Amino acid sequence: MNHSRWHHLKQLTRMAIPVIMSRVGMYTMEIVDTLIIGQIGAAALAGVGTGGALFWFVTVTVSALVLPLDAMLARKLGGGHVKDAHNLLLHGLLLGMGLSLGGIGILAVASHYLPEIGIGAEMLEPAKAFLQTILLSFPLVIAINIMNSFWQARKRPVAMAVIIVVANVINYYANMALVLGHYGFESHGPRGAAEATLLARVFMVLAILGYSSWAYGGAGLLWKTFRQSWNPHRETFRHLLNQGIPSAAQAAAEVGAFSLSTIVITRLGAQATAAHQVLLRIASFAFMFPLGVSQATSVMVGHRMGEGDLHGARRAGWSGIYLGAGIMAVSSLAMLLFPDFIYGSFTKDPAVFNLGVSCLLYMGVFQVFDGIQVAATGALRGVGNTAASMQANLIGYYLLGLPIGLWLCFVQGMNILGLWIGLATGLIVVAVWLLLVWIKLSRRPTSRA
């Protein structure tokens, strides 16, 4: 029994490392944007952060509609149904591109109503310039996420990790040129950060297409394989949406809580907003590590389910939860021991630094719970349960976390520290809820699981 647990943990770790590299690499672009924009000033940092929060709220929600593809593809491939997996991928891409058009429309309209949702005058122009440019990359992000899911399900995530590493290099130098005006380029300020990221994402899509063509023996064979697999069916779209809608609701609840907090904080001014944005960047960067574990867990559990190995699926799920909690324990120690160094890397503004660094200590407290909740979400998604995460996030954040945070922030005068205490409370509730759901599921007899 002990050997079996250790075997699953090692296997999951090998699969998770390149997936983590992909997730961390994707978000490193946001970190680079923040670090470079931070050199311009607090208003630019706050504006780009606010525009980015709106972009990611809509993007993550739409991405989550097709997120269950990773487990669904893994179950098809685990059962040996390769042609069905190709057909499912094409349905996912078609659905994702259709949803992208709606996402671009929502963001385009939102960019003209930023003052109405509370964006202050000093942050307005940077937020608008960034948002109106970055929204062009919306379909690229969706396509990248879907193809990531496919190659992860094929147990070939290393290529995606390499592509993302190269894209980060492109993004860094493009930021230096377009934001700061290096290498003889004209500085575009906040809009330049969006242009740099857009350029990097175009490269990623082209590189993924190139790798896919090579993996299938050439563009002609790739086209032939998927053309022969294509079998459009309304029930397939309906099944994707049935799995994806709870997943999207969960993502909207979780990301929406943090995005809503950003909009609310703008009422406290540019410095408080900038401090909050730096905290979000640090928390989100740390979150990418267990998110990679979550996706690997979902794929491994899905493969075991496709193979009919329900006992192995249970073991894979627990391995993911252990690994997610362990990784975030390291993150917690780093935040508790080195808050000044971590936060000071993002800003030299004394007012922004003083507002945010104390919150980082509280952020360190909930890191392990964050690892548990996202890994448990992946395990549940692997067995086809996307509803539990939706329910947990809606109750944890909107009935508890946000009300407590807003009360502490505005009524008790605790500023952004109060808001982060509330968000941490909600996250802890979500983690405990999902862990209890997984424990209950794991204790069922194998024949009923």
N, C-alpha and C positions, 0 to 999 in steps of 0.2 A: 504494500500500500504506500509506504514512504517513497519507494523507488518510483512508483507511478506518479506521485505528486511532483517529485523532483524532475522527472522526465517531462511532464507537461509544462512545468515552470521554465525549464531550459529551452524547450521547443518554442514556447511563447516569446521568451526573451529574444531568441534569434530572429523570430518574425517581427517583433516589435521594434527592434533597433532601427532598421531602415525606414519603417513607417514613422517612428518618432523623428528621424532626420527630416523626413518630408514635411511633417506638420510644423516642426520647429523652423525649418527653412522657409516655409510659406509665411510664417508670422515674423521671421527675422526682417523681412522687407518693411513691415510696419515699425519695427524697432529702429531700423536705420532711418526711416522717414522722420521718426520722432527725435532721434539724436541730432539729425542735421537741421531740422526745422527749429529745434530748441536753441540753436545758435543765432536765430533771427530775433527771437523775443517771445515773451509770454503770450501776447495777443495772437501771434501766428501759430504758436504751439496749441493754444486753446482752440483756435478756429479749425485747424487741420484735424485735431482730435475730435471735435464735435462733428465735423463733416464725415470723418472716418467712422464714428460711432453710428451715424445714420446709415451709411453704406453697409457696414457689417451687419447691422440689425436686419436689413432686407435681404442681404446676400446669404447670411447664415440660415435665415428662415427658409428661403427657397432651396438652398443646398440640402437642408434637412429633409425636404420633401422627397429627395432621391437618395438620401443617406442610407436607408435600409437596403439599397442595392448591394452593399458590401456583403452583408449576410446572405441575401437572396442569391447572389452570384456564387458565393462559397457553397451554399447548399446544392446548387445545380452542378457545380464542378465536382464537389465531393461525391455526388451520386453518379458521376460520369456522363452527365448530360451537357456536353460541350456546345453543341449546336443551340440548345435552349439557352445557354448562358450568353452566347453571341446575340441571339434574338432579344434577350432581356436587356442587354447593354444598349442595343439600338433603340429600344423603347425608352430606356432611361435618358439617353441623349436627346431624343426627339422631345420628350416631355420637358427636360431641363431647358432646352433652347426656347421652347414655347413660353415657359414660365419666366425666362430671362427678359423677354420683351415686356412683360408686365412689370418686372422689377425695375427696368430702365425707366419706364413711364412713371412709376411711383417716385423714384429718386429725382427725376427731372422736374416733376411738379413740386416736390418737397423743397428743392433748391430755390424756388421762387417764393417760398413762404417761411423762410427761416426766422424772420423777426416775429411772425405770429406764433411760433412754437417756443419763443423765449430766447433766441440767440441775440446777445447784446451787440451794440453797434461796433465796438472795437474788434469783435470776433467775426462780424458778419462777412466781410469781404474775403478773408482767408478761407472761411468755411465754404462759402459759395463757390469760389474759384476751385478749391480742391474737389468738392463734391461733383460739380458739373463736368470735370475731366475724368475722375476715377470711375464714374458710372459707366463709361464706355467699356470698361474691363469686366462688367458684370457677366456677360455670357462666357468670357474666357475663364473666370473663376469657377463657374458651374461645370464647364467642360473639363477643366483640370481635375476637379474633385471627383467627377464621375469616372474618368480614366484612371485616376489613382485607385479608386475602389476596384476597378476591373483588374488591374495588375497586382494589387494586393491579394485579391481573391485567387489569382493565378499563382500566388506565392512567388512573385517576381517584383518586389517593391524597390530593389536596389537602384534600378535604372531611374525611377522617379526621383529618388533621393539625390542622385547625381545631377539630374536636370535642374532640380531646385537649387542646389548649391551653385551651379553656374549662373542661374537666374539671379541669385543674390549678389554675385559679383557684378553683373550687368546693372542691377538696381543701385548698388553703391556708387559706382562711377557715374551713372546717369544722374543720381542725386547731387553729387559733387558738381557736376556740370550745370544742371538745370536749376538747382536751388541756390547754390552759392556762387555760380558763375565762373567756375574753374575751367581750365583747358581752353580758354578763349571763347566760351559760350556766354550768352547773356542770361543773367539771373531771372528766373520766372517766379521766384518765391514759392508760396504754397502750391500754386498750380504746377510748378516744376516737380514737386514731390509726387503728384499724381501722374504726371507724364512719365517719370522714371519708372514707376511701378507698372504703368500700362505697357511700356516697352518691354519690361521683364516678363510680363504675362504673355505677351504676343510670342516672345521667344519660347516660353514653356510649351505653349500649344503646338507650335511648329516642331519643337524637339520631340514631344510625345508622339506626334504623327510620324515623324521620322523613325523613332524607335519601334513603333508598332509595325511600320512597313518592314523594317529589318527583321523583326521577330517572326513575322509571317512569311518571310522569304521574298519580299518585294511588294511594291505598291499594288501591282496587278493581282497577286495572290491574296493580299489583304482585302482588296475590293471584292474579289470573287468569293472568298470565304464568307464575308458578311452579307453579300448579296444573296447567296444561297441560303443563309440562315434566316434572312428577314421574312417574318411571317406576322404581319400586323394583326393585332387582335385587341378588340375593345376590352376583353376581360383582363388582359395583361396590364393595360393602363389602369384599369380599375383596381387591380391587385396592388400595383405600385402606390397608388394614391391611398388605398386603405391602410397600407403599412406606413406611408410617408406622412399622412396628415397628423397623426399623433406625434410623430417624430418632429415635424415642423412646429407643432404647437409647443412641444417641450423646448425646442431651441428658441422659439420666439419668447417664451416665458423667461428662460434663463438669460439670453442675450438682451431681451427687452428690458429686464430689470436693471441691468447695468447701463444700457443706452438711455433709459428713462432717467436714471440717476444723473447721467451727464447733462441732459437737458435741464433738469431741476437745478443742478449746481451752477449753471450759467448765470442764475440770478444772484449769485454771490460775487460775480466779477471774474475778470480774466485770470487773476492769480490763483484763485480757488479752483477754477476750471482747469487751468494748466496743471496744478498739483494733482487733481483728480485724474487727469489724462495720463500722467506719468504712472500713477498707481495702477490704472487699468492696463497699461502696456506691460508693466512688470507682472501683474497677476495673469494676464493673457499669455505672456511668454511662458511662464511656469506651467500654465494649463496645457500647453501644447504637448508636453511630455506624457502626462497620463492620457491625453486625447489620442496620441499614437498608440498607447497600450490598449485603449478602448477599442480602436478600430481593428487592431490585431486580434484582440479577444473576440470581437464579433465575427471575424473571418474564421478563427479557429473553432469557435463554438458552432458556426454555421457548417463548416466542413464535417465536424463530428456528427451533427444532426443529419446531414446528407448521406453520410456513411451508415447511419443507423446506430451509431455508438453513443447512446444517450448518457451512459456513465462517463465516457470521455468528455462529452460536452459539459457535464457538470464540473469535472475536474478542471477543464480549460477555463471555465468561468471563474472559479475560485482562484486559479493561478493569476488571472488578470487583475482581480481585486487585490491580491497580495502585492503584486508588482506595482500597481498604481499607487497604493498606500505607501509602499517603500520608497518609491521615487519622490513622492511629495514630502516625505519625512526629511529627505535631504534638502529640498527646497525650503522647508520650514526652518531648519537649522540655519541656513544661509541668511534668511531674512531676519531671524532673531539675533544672529551674531554680527552681521555686517550691514545693518540698515543704512548707515551713512554712506558707505562706499557704493552700494547698489543704487540708492536714490540719487546720490550726487553725480553719478555717471550720466544722468539725463538732463540735469539743469544746474546752472550756476547762479540762478536768481535766488537770493537769500530768502525772500518772502515765500516763493514757491517751495523751496527746500524745507523751510520750517513748518509749513502747513502739511506737507506730505510725509515727511520721514517718520513722524510718530505713528502714522496710520500703518506704515509698513510692519511695525511690530505686531499689530493686531492681525494684519494679513497673514503673518507667519503662523498664527494659531489655527487658522482653518485650512491650511494647505493639505493636511492628511485627509480631512473630510472631502476636499475637492477631488483628491485622487480616488477615494472610495466611490463617490457618486458617479464619476464619469466612467470608471471601469465597470461598475455594476450596470450602467446604462448600456455599455457595449455587450456585456454578457446577456442581458435581457433581449437586446436587439437580435443577438445571434439565434435565439430560440423563437423569434417572431413576436416578442412582447415589447411594443413601443408605447403602450398606453400608460404603464406604471410611471415612467419618467415624466410624461406630460402631467399626470395628476400630482406627482410630488413637487414639481417645479411651480405649478400654479399655486398650490397651497403654501409651499415653503417661502416663496418670494413675495407673493401678492397679498396673502393673508397675514404673514408675519414679518418677513425681512424688510420690505419697503416701508410699510407703516411704522415699524420700530425705528428704522433709519431716518425717515423724514421727521419723525417726532423728536428724536435726539438732535438732529441737525438744526432744525429751525425753531422748535419750541424750547428745547433745553440749551440752545446756543452752542452746541458742540462742533459746529461746522462740518467739514467733510469727515472728520473722525467719527461722528455720530452716525453718518450715513454708512460708513464702512462696517461699523459694529452691527448695524441692522442687516446689511447684505451677508455678513458672515453668519449671523443667526439663521437666516433663511437657508444658506448653503448647508449648514450643519443638519438642519431638519431634513433637507432633501437627501443627504447622504444616509442618514439613519433610516429613512423611509425605504429607499431602494435596497439597502442592505437587508432589511427585514423581508422585503419581497423576494429577494434572491435566496435567502435562507429558507423561506417557506417553500419556494419552488424546488430547492435542492433536496429537501427532506421527503419529497413525494416519492412513492415507489417508481422505479424505472419505467414500468409499463404505463404509468399515468403522466410522466413528466412532459 
